[in-house]
């Protein structure tokens, strides 16, 4: 863990939860797994305050606990996740994303759960000012908003076992299975038990069941006959006759051609929910993928890829999924907005008509033209050297898959290149790209491909090596491994490169936070005056120099916020989308 990362986590905890939680979180980050007495000793706080701070961290999913037997007593140890703390600086992006997709009603529920941590639907209803005596329309509106958030996995159900450290949870399961044997476990038994536990965890992580929703009474009183399943234009199952989706939950919409009315889902008021940040990171990553291809080709290519990514979101749980489910070209075409200017983004003159006929109807001709343009753009994206979009089957117009692992590598390389250009210069970035494409090269070959003099290339290679962006590998020519009789080849070490990029990103975020605090402290009297009620009601109370200074402070704060968002986007790519074993979670 980096020093800047520790300081950034402390600052985020202090801004969101106060100095007591900041002190407790800093102790857990600095010293790792601790019990209550050790935390009290390291922070110098009262035991009651430490307990409350730990409860806050566990409530918000940033800390976990585990109980072990030491001698004749049970001791509870606590640990914290710096990755969860770093997500606090994306709160604004998360809220904007929820408002875009879920509307204002969903945003209100989401914000309440984000502020309070793990809570039930009934508690969220009370926090929003609603009660059991509220009107039926208000209750139905709230229930629909919560059900939609749960169904789209913006929030997820929480069980007591989720607050236990994963390693301890696995050890507890292993101990239970060993106890069932009634005899000391052999190495073969241990291997079988651990394999079964890993398989069970894999099944739970890939399960499509949604916990927290239950069928409405009207739907439960139905005849119970088998429902008919159809695949909608977005690739998701549509249930006919009972309004349920493929997971056994209602979507609140009609089945479209089936008998019976669709019944909306109801939320279990006793079930606790929390924000599913891993799911939200998937949406942010998809935006970066779309922006990358929009910048590389044009906006039309980004629209087509965005439609393809929208189809995969229903089956993508976290950013660590390697590939997407199969999606057909027809599904992608149907998911493209009607007002998207596809025809201007690609030339379709060399693509023949699918049926060889010419439609005289204007709307039909436009649909055919848009379909041909979408197919051409899909072919362009498929032929891209990155391999993000690949063809999985040749049936019909084609069946495609999105390789998220390669997309993560593309985004990471783009982030590294931007950091190298910012820190060292364009020539250094050119050398990094040459080594990434050509793998291992000696100095002369690097200078040749980078089109630099050998002395300048050697100097820049050593600078990049000190920064961690390139590394050397030694190939001995003799068995004695004499340094004078060795080949030294330069190459890109992915682990070291990610570590170097993280160090720069954390340093940049720390500098931005310090500069923002400095700007606020220098203009504290003016900012306090501008926030007074009389000044807010009558801005003329500020003098002309004060208004000018206030505008400068606002502009500086806006620039710092933009820099923080950009750096956080890099952090998402390097730290969450393309995780590396060189740092902890």
N, C-alpha and C positions, 0 to 999 in steps of 0.2 A: 504494500500500500504506500502511496506517495504522501509526502508531507502536505502538499497542496490539497490533496483529496481529503485528508483529515480535517484541515482547516475549513474547507468548503462544507463538509458535513456538519461541523460544529456551527458554522454560521447559519446554515439552513434550519437546523434544529432550534437555534436561538430565535430566529425570525418568526418561526411558525408556532413554537410551543413555549418559549420563555427560557430563562437562564437555568432553572433547575433541571429541566429535561435536557438542556444542552450539556450540562455538567455530567449527568448520568450517561447520556449517549456517548460523550467524549471518552469517559472511562471505559466503556465497553468496546469502543472502537480501538482505543489505544492498547488495552490489556487483554482483549478477547473475552473468552468465557469466564464469567465471574458469578459468585453467589452473593446474596444480599449483604452479608457482612463485609466482603471485600469492596463492594461498591460504596458502602457507607464510609469505609476507611479511606478510600481513594478520593472521594468527593468532599468529605467533611460535612456532609449534610445530615439532617435528622433522619432516622430510619423511616418515619412516616412519610416524609417528603420523597425519599428514594422509592418507597413502595408505590406511591402515587405516580411518580415519573415512569417507573417500569410499567405500570398499568396503562399509562397513556401510550407508550411505545408499542406494547402488545396490542392495544386496542386498534392502533393504526397499522398493524401488520409489519412494523419495522423491527420488532424484537421477538424472539422465541424463548421458550423455557424448557427445561428438562429436569426431572427429578431422579436422583440416584441415592443409593444407600451407602452411607459412610459409617462404618461401625454399627451402632445400634440406632441411628437416626437417619431420617430422609433429608437430603439437602437439595434445594432447587438452584440450578445454575441458569444464567441468562446470557444470551448472545444477541448481537444486533447485525443487521444487514446494511452495509453502506450503500448498496445498490438501490435499496428501497428509499433511503434518505435522499439520494441524488435525484430521484423522481419528483421530489417536492418542487424543484425549479421548473418542472413542466406543467404545473397546475393550470396556468393560463391556457396552454395549448390543449390540455385535456378538456377544459371547460368549453373552449371554442369548438372543439371537435364534437362534443356531446350536443351543444346547441345546434350545430349544423345538421346532425343526423337525427336527434331525438326531439328537437323543438324546445320551447321554453318550459313546458311542463316537465319533460324529462330532465332538463337542466336543473330545475329547482330541486328535484329529488336527488339527482346525482351530487349536486353541491352540498346538500344536507348530509349525505352519507360520507362524502369526502371530508367534511369538517369534523364530523363526530366519530369517524372510524366505523368499526363494526357495530351495526344496529339493526333492529328488526323493522319491518315495514310499518308496524303500528307506532313505533317510536319515531320514525321519519314522518308519519302523518301528524303526530302531535307536535313535532318540531316545526312543521310548516304551518301550524295554527289550525289545522283541521281537527275534528273530534267526531265521536260517534253520532252526535246530533247534527252533523253537517248534512246538507241536502244530498239526495241520491245522485244527482248529476255531478257534484263535487267529488263524492266518494268514487264514483265510476271513473271519473277523469284521473284521479290519483291512482287508482288501481290499474288502469290501462297504461299509465306512464311507467309504473314500477314493473308491470309485466313485460313491457317492451324492453326496458333496460335489462331485465333478467334474460329474456329470450335472445336478445342480441349480445349477451355476455358482457355488457358494460359494467355490470355488477354481478357478483357471484356469491353463492351460498357459502357460509363459513361453518365449520364444525369445530368442536373443542380440540380435536387432534391436529387441526391446522396451526395451532399456536405452539405446538411442540416441535422442537428441532428435528429436522428430517433424519439426521444420523441417529439420534436417540430413538426416534419412532421406528426405524429399521431394526435397531438393536432390541427394542421391546418385542417386536414381532418375532424376531429370531429366538429370543428367550422363551416366548410362549410355545413355539414349535418344538424347541428342544425339550421343554418340560413335558410335552405330550409323548415323547419317545419312551420315557420311563427308564432310560439307561443313558450312560454317557454317549454323546454323539460322535460318530466316526467322521473322518474327513469327507467320506462320500455322502453322509447324511447332511453335513454342513453345506456342502456344495449344492445338494438338492434343495435344501431349505432356502438358501440365498437365491438360487435361480427362481424358485417359486415366488419369493418376495419381489424380486425384480420384475418378473412377469406380471404380478398383480399390480405393481405400481405403473407399469407401462399401460395396462388395460385401463386403469383409472384415469391416467393422464389423457388417453385417447378416447375416452368415453364421450359419446354425444348426448348423454342424458343430462337434462337440465333440472337441477335441484332447486326447490323453492316455489315452483308453480304446481298447481293442482287443477284438475278439471272442475268446471263449474257444476252446480247442482243440476242444471238443465241438461248438460251434456252427459253427466253421470247417470241420469235417469233415462237416457236414450235406450234403444233396443239392444245396444251392445253388439250388433252385428259387425262383421269385418268391414273395415273401411277400404275404399278404393284409393289407390295412390296414383297420382299423375306427377310428372316432372314439369315444373313451370318454366317460363322463358329464362329465369335467372338461375336455373340449374338446381333449385331447391324443391323438395317434395311438397306437393299440395294434396291434402287429404280431402276426400269428398264424402259428404254425408254427416260429418261430425265436427268439421272445422279444425281438425288437428293437423299439425305438421308432422314431419317424419320422425320427430322425437317424442311424439305423443302429447304435444302441447298445442293449444290453439293459437292461431295467428290473428284472431279478431277480424278476419275477412271471410267473405264467402268462398266456398270451394270452387265456384266457377263451373257450373254445369252439373253438380251433384245434387241429390235430393236432400232436404232438411236444411235448417238454418245453422250457420256457424255460431258456436258459443265461445265467448272470450274466456281466456284463462283467468284464474284468480290467484292471488299471491298468498302464501301461507304467512299469516301475521306473526307466528312464533319463530319463523326462520330468520336467522341473522344473515345479513349481507354486508359485503365490503366492496370497494372499488377494485375492479379487475385490471390492474395497471398493465399486465403483460398483454392483454387483449388490446388495450389502447395503443401500446407501442407498435402493434402490428399495423394499425391505421397510419401512424406517423411514418413508419418505414415505407409503407406503400406509397405515401405521398412523395417521399424522396426518390423512390424508383421511377415514378411517373415524371417527376421534375428532371431526373437525369436523362431520360430518353426524349423528353420534350426539348431539352437544350441540345441534345446530340442531333436530333432529326428536325422535328417541328411539332407544333401543337397538336396536329392531327394524330401523329404517332402516339403522343401522350394520352389522347382521348381513348384510342383503341386499347392501349395497355391498361388504362384506368378501368375500363369496362371489364377487362379480363380479371384484373385484381379484385374488383367488386364481387365477381362470381366465386372467387376462392376464399373470401373472408368468412363465409359461413362455416368452413371446415378448417380454418387456420386458427390455432389457439394461441401460440406464442411465436416470437421471432426466431425461435430455434428449430422450427419445422424446416425440413430440407427441401421438399418439393410440394407442389400443390396437387389437388385432385384434378382429374381430367375435365377439361371444358371444351365444348365444341365451338366451331367457328360461328354457327348459327346463334348459339347463346351469346357469344360476344357481340355479334352484330345487333341482336335485339336489345342488348344492354347499353348500346351507344345512344346518347341523347339525340333527339330529332333535330335540334338546332346546331349540332356540332358540324363545323365546316370541313368535312372529310375530303370533298372533291378538290379543294384547293391545295391539299397537302400531298397529293401523290398523282402521278400520271398513270392512268389505267388504259392507255391506248393499246398495249400489247396483251391485255387479258381478254380472252374471248368470252362471249356471253355463255351462261351456263346451259341455256336451252336453244341458243341460236335464233331466237325470235326477237322481234322488236315490238315493244309495247307502245301503242298510240296514246294510252292514257298518261297524262302528265305525272300524276302521283306515282303510278306504277313505274314509269321510266326513272323517276327520281329515286325510288327505292332500289331499283336495280343498279343505278349508278352508285348510290351510297354503298350497296353491298359489294360491288366490284372494288370500290375504293378501300373499304375495310379489309377485304381479302388481300389487296395489294400491300396495305400497310402491315398486315399480319405477316406476309411473306418477307417484308423488309425487316421486321423485328426478329423473325425467326432466323434470317441470314446474318444477324449481327454477330460479331466475333465474341461477344460476351457469353452467348449461350443462355441468356436468361429465359427466353421463350423458345421452347422446343416442340417439335411435332411428335406426338405420342402415337398417332394412328392416321392412316390415310383415308379412312372412311369419310364419304361425303366431301364436304369442304375442308375437312381436317379436324383432328382432335389435338389439343395443345395442353402443355403443362408449363408451369412457371417454376424455374429452379431458384428457390430463395437463397440457397447457399451461394450460388454464383452471383446472384444479385447483391448479397452482402459483401462478397469480395470486390465487386465493381464499386460499390459505394465506399468501401474502406480505402481502396486504391485512390479514388478521387479525393477523399479526405486527406490522405497522406500527402498526395501531390500538392494540395492547397497549403498544407502546413509547411512543407519543404520550401515552396515558393515564398511563403510569408517569412519564414525564418532565415533561409539561406539565399534563395534566388532561383531564377528560372533555369540556369545551367545545372544547378544541383538537382532540380526536379527532372531535367532531361536525363541525367545519369541514372537516377532511380528508375525511370521508365525503361531505359535501355536494359538494365539488369533484370527488371521484372519480365521483360519480353524475351531476352536471350539467355536467361538463367545465369550460369557461371561463366565469367570472362576474366581474362587477365587485364592488366592496365592498358596494354597496347590496343587490345580489342575494344575496351571501353572507350578509349580516346578516339578510335576510328569510328565507332558507331555514334558516339556523341558529338563528333565533329569538333573536338577540342584539342589543343596542343597537349602533349603528353605531360609536361610539367604542371599545367593548370589542371588537367584531369586528375593527376596524382594528389594535388593539394585538395581538391574538392572531395575526392574519395575519402581522404583521411578526416576531413571535417564531417562528412556524413557518417563515417564510422564512429567518431567520437559522440555524435548525436544519437547513434543507435539505429539509423535508417538502413545501413548496409553492413555487411560483415564479410569476413574472409574465411576461406577454407584452405587447409594445407594439404598438399598432395606430395608425399615424399618420393624422390627418385631412387633413393637407396634405402637399405634396411636400417641404417644407423639414424635415420631421420635428422640428418644434419641440416640446420636452417639454411646454410648456403647452397644446399642441393635440394631445394624444394620448389614446387610450383605454388604460387599464392593466387588463388582465384577469388574474385569479388562476386558476391551474390546478395540476394535479399532474404533475410531471415524474418519470416512472418511474425514470430513471437516477439523478437526485439523491435520490429517496426511498430507493432501495436503498442508495446510498452512505451516507446519513444513518443508516439502520437498521443497517448493518454497523458503522459507527463506534460506535454505542451498544452493540451486542452485544459487540464486541471489548473495549470499555471495561469492560463488566460482567463478562466472563470474566476479564479481567486483575485487576479488583478482587476477585473471588471467590478467584482463585489467591493473590493477595497476602494476603488475610485468612486463608486456610487456612495459609499459611506462617507468618504472625504467630501464629496460635493454636497451631501446633505448636511454635514456638520459645519461646513464653511458658510452655508446660507440658512442655517437653522433659524435665526431670528426673523428673516424675511419670510421663510416658509410658514413659520408659526403665525405671523401677522396675516399672510394671505389666506390662512385657514380659519381666521376668526369669523364669527357669524356676521358682524357688521360689515367687514370687508367683502365677504361673499355676497351680501345683499347689495352693497354699494362699492363696486371696484374703483370708483373715482377717489376713494380714500388713499389709494396708493399713488405715490408721486411718480413722475415720469421716469426718473432713474430706477425706482423700485420696480416698475412694470418692465423696463428693459432688462433688468437683472433677473426678474422672474421668468421672462421669456428665454433668456440664456440658460437658466437652470432647467427649464422644461425641455429645451432642445438637447442639452447635455444628457439629461435622464433618458430621453427617447433614444439617443444614439447608444447609450450604454445598454438599454434594454434590447435593442436590435443586435448588438454584439453578443449579449448573453444568449439570445435565442439561437443565433448562428453557431456559437460554440456548443450549446446544448444539442443541436442537431448533429454536430460532429461526435459528441459524446454518445449519442444514441447509436450512431453507426458503428463506432469502434468498441464501445463498452457493452451494449445490449444486443445489437443485431449480429455482430460478429465477435462473440466472446472468445477470450483466449485464456489459457491456463496460467498466464504470467501474473495475474492479479486475482484477488479473492472477490467474493460476492458480498 
